């Protein structure tokens, strides 16, 4: 099973730290980063993916959202 996340935030060291932490937790970069300007700050985004053995490794919030989608 694959787990998808999309990280967004201000283009600063804190965003880089979040991506680095995710990479060290087994996620891999997926696609190119995105960038926009909100009038004050540059906002960046990066999709990340991780292969997991089973649903027990999927974050609970994502499980809840997946269950909600399947019941619609």
C-alpha positions in Angstrom: 0.0 0.0 0.0 1.2 3.5 -0.7 0.8 6.5 1.5 0.7 10.0 -0.1 1.3 13.3 1.6 1.6 16.8 0.3 3.7 19.1 2.4 3.2 22.9 2.1 4.6 25.9 3.9 6.7 29.0 3.8 10.0 28.5 1.9 12.3 28.5 4.9 14.5 26.2 7.0 11.4 24.8 8.8 9.9 23.5 5.6 13.2 21.9 4.6 13.3 20.3 8.1 9.8 18.8 7.6 10.7 17.4 4.2 14.0 16.0 5.6 12.2 14.4 8.6 9.7 12.7 6.2 12.5 11.5 4.0 14.3 10.0 7.0 11.0 8.3 8.0 10.9 6.4 4.7 9.0 8.8 2.4 10.3 9.5 -1.1 9.9 12.7 -3.1 7.2 12.4 -5.7 7.2 14.8 -8.6 8.6 18.3 -8.7 8.2 20.8 -6.0 5.7 23.7 -6.5 6.1 27.3 -5.6 3.8 30.3 -5.4 3.9 33.8 -3.9 1.1 34.9 -1.5 2.0 38.6 -1.6 4.3 38.3 1.4 6.1 35.0 1.3 7.1 32.3 -1.1 5.0 29.2 -0.4 6.3 25.8 -1.5 4.9 22.3 -1.7 6.3 18.9 -2.2 4.4 15.6 -2.7 5.9 12.6 -0.9 5.1 8.9 -1.0 5.9 5.9 1.2 5.3 2.2 0.6 3.8 0.5 3.8 3.3 -3.2 4.5 -0.3 -2.8 5.6 -2.9 -0.4 6.9 -1.6 -0.5 10.4 1.2 1.9 9.2 -1.2 4.4 7.7 -1.8 7.5 9.8 -5.2 7.4 11.5 -6.4 10.7 10.0 -5.7 9.3 6.5 -7.5 6.1 7.3 -10.5 8.1 8.5 -10.5 10.1 5.3 -10.2 7.0 3.1 -13.1 5.4 4.9 -15.2 8.5 4.5 -14.4 8.6 0.7 -15.4 4.9 0.3 -18.7 5.4 2.0 -19.8 8.3 -0.3 
